Amino acid sequence: MPSVKVRASKILKEYGEAQSDLIGKAVVLTDGKAGTVENVWLDELHGLRISIKGHDGRWPVSTIKFRES
């Protein structure tokens, strides 16, 4: 497989794993919003973005903190 296809496959695999790891997890955003991750998007300008159940908008994944157990 050409190297471009291999790299693209790795990116898609990592994206799928990020979705599996994040969706349904309890998180707190740096602005104080809290809830569970509802969806994950790959944004070509900002990288991974998430939505939080019960809150309008999409936030960069870098703004979340996981709930401590």
C-alpha positions in Angstrom: 0.0 0.0 0.0 1.4 3.5 -0.8 2.7 5.4 2.2 -0.1 8.0 1.9 -2.8 5.3 2.2 -0.9 3.8 5.2 -0.8 7.2 7.0 -4.4 7.9 6.2 -5.4 4.5 7.6 -3.5 5.2 10.8 -5.2 8.5 11.2 -8.7 6.9 10.8 -7.8 4.1 13.2 -6.7 6.6 15.8 -9.9 8.7 15.2 -12.0 5.6 15.8 -10.2 4.8 19.0 -10.6 8.4 20.2 -14.4 8.1 19.6 -14.5 4.9 21.5 -12.5 6.3 24.4 -14.4 9.6 24.7 -18.1 9.0 23.8 -20.1 8.5 27.0 -17.3 9.6 29.4 -18.0 12.2 32.1 -15.9 15.3 31.5 -15.6 18.9 32.7 -14.6 21.7 30.3 -12.2 24.4 31.4 -15.1 26.9 31.3 -17.0 24.9 33.9 -19.5 23.1 31.7 -19.9 19.4 32.7 -21.6 16.4 31.2 -21.0 13.3 29.1 -19.3 13.4 25.7 -22.1 13.0 23.1 -20.1 13.0 19.9 -16.5 13.5 18.5 -15.6 15.3 15.2 -12.4 15.7 13.3 -12.2 19.3 12.3 -9.6 20.2 9.7 -8.9 23.5 11.4 -9.0 22.7 15.1 -8.4 18.9 15.4 -10.7 16.8 17.5 -13.8 18.5 18.8 -16.4 17.2 21.2 -20.0 17.9 22.1 -21.4 17.6 25.6 -24.8 16.3 26.2 -27.1 19.1 27.3 -24.9 21.9 26.0 -24.9 23.6 22.6 -21.6 23.8 20.8 -18.5 21.9 20.0 -15.3 22.3 22.0 -11.7 21.3 21.3 -10.7 18.1 23.0 -7.9 19.9 24.7 -10.4 21.8 26.9 -11.7 18.8 28.8 -10.7 17.2 32.0 -12.0 13.7 32.9 -14.0 13.2 36.0 -11.8 11.8 38.8 -13.0 8.5 40.3 
